[in-house]
Amino acid sequence: MESVQPTVFNPAQLYLLDLFSRVKSDEELNDIKQLVTDYYAKKVDELTKKMWESGELDQKRLDEINKTDLHQWLREQKAKENIEA
């Protein structure tokens, strides 16, 4: 019989579990979801700006990305990761 290993949470996970245990309404949950969404949107904006300023991202690359089936691209990336692992 296979033994069950306990889940070990990192500090961020523990913080979020504690935070979410205090959520009392759907409105509070939605507010927290919006905060997290805004945080990651800001990070994407910052990274995009940095890439644009460095020349790593330009209109030509954006046009290429726009023509790409991103779902297919992600499937291919996952397949590559599984092969390399």
HUZIVEN-V148422 format. One record per backbone hydrogen bond with DSSP energy under -1.0 kcal/mol. CO is the residue of the C=O (numbers start at 1). NH is the residue of the N-H. E is the energy in kcal/mol with one decimal. If there is no record, write none. Layout:
<<CO/NH/E> <CO/NH/E>>
//
This chain:
<<10/14/-2.4> <11/15/-2.4> <12/16/-2.4> <13/17/-2.6> <14/18/-2.3> <15/19/-2.8> <16/20/-3.1> <17/21/-1.5> <19/22/-1.5> <25/29/-2.1> <26/30/-2.8> <27/31/-2.3> <28/32/-2.3> <29/33/-2.7> <30/34/-2.3> <31/35/-2.2> <32/36/-2.4> <33/37/-2.5> <34/38/-3.0> <35/39/-2.3> <36/40/-2.3> <37/41/-2.3> <38/42/-2.3> <39/43/-1.9> <40/44/-2.3> <41/45/-2.5> <42/46/-2.6> <43/47/-2.5> <44/48/-2.8> <45/49/-2.5> <46/50/-2.3> <47/51/-2.6> <48/52/-2.5> <49/53/-2.7> <50/54/-1.8> <51/56/-1.2> <51/57/-1.8> <58/62/-2.5> <59/63/-2.5> <60/64/-1.9> <61/65/-2.6> <62/66/-2.5> <63/67/-1.1> <65/68/-1.4> <68/70/-1.2> <69/73/-2.5> <70/74/-2.5> <71/75/-2.1> <72/76/-2.4> <73/77/-2.2> <74/78/-2.5> <75/79/-2.2> <76/80/-2.2> <77/81/-2.2> <78/82/-2.2> <79/83/-1.8> <80/84/-2.4> <81/85/-1.5>>
//
